């Protein structure tokens, strides 16, 4: 197997817009629900987790600097 050049894709990609972030959050939440269901948790437990987690994620997103920022 040969070696190849690897480059950082963050330089080539524009920052995520609000719509892209919203789609990502929806996909993340769907994966979270599917994983909890596959683990055998009850619907009530998943429902309570889902109602709490998005608030926590939004707070974390606001307080977390983006890649490449100079904070």
N, C-alpha and C positions, 0 to 999 in steps of 0.2 A: 504494500500500500504506500502510495506517495504522499508527500506533504502538499498542502495548498495554503494559499494566503487567506487569512481570516481578517475581516474588517469589522469595525464597530458599526452596527446598523442604526444606532441612535443618531449618528450624524446625518444619515440619509433621510430620516423620517421626521416629518413635521410633528410638533406637539399635538397631543390628543385634544380634540374639541369636545364640547359638552355632549354632543350626540354620541360620540364614540365612547366617552366615559360612561354614559347612561347604558349603552348596550353592553359594555364590559361588566358593569355592576349587575345587570339583569342576568347575564350568563353566569357570573360568579354566584349569585343567589340561587339560581336553578341548580348548579352543581352542588351547592351546599345542601339543598333540600333533597336531591337525589342520594347524596352520600348518607345523610341522616336516615332516610327511608331504607336504604340498603343495609344499614347497620341495625335495623329492626326497631327504631324508636317509634313511639306512638304518634299518631297524628297531632294530638294535643301538645306533646313535647316539641314537635317540629314547629307547630304554629306559634308557640311561645318564643322559640328561638328566632324564628323568622321575623316576628314583630320587634324583637330587640336588636338584632344584628345590623340591619341597615342604618339605624341611628348611630350605632357605634362606628360603622365603616365610614359614614359621612364625616363624623367628627375627626376620625383618624386621617381621612383624605385632606381635609382642610388644614390640619396641623402638620402634615408631612410635606417637606420640600420636594419639588420635582427633580428628576435627574438633570444634571447640568446646571442647577441653580447655584448661586454663590451665597447661600445662607450660612 
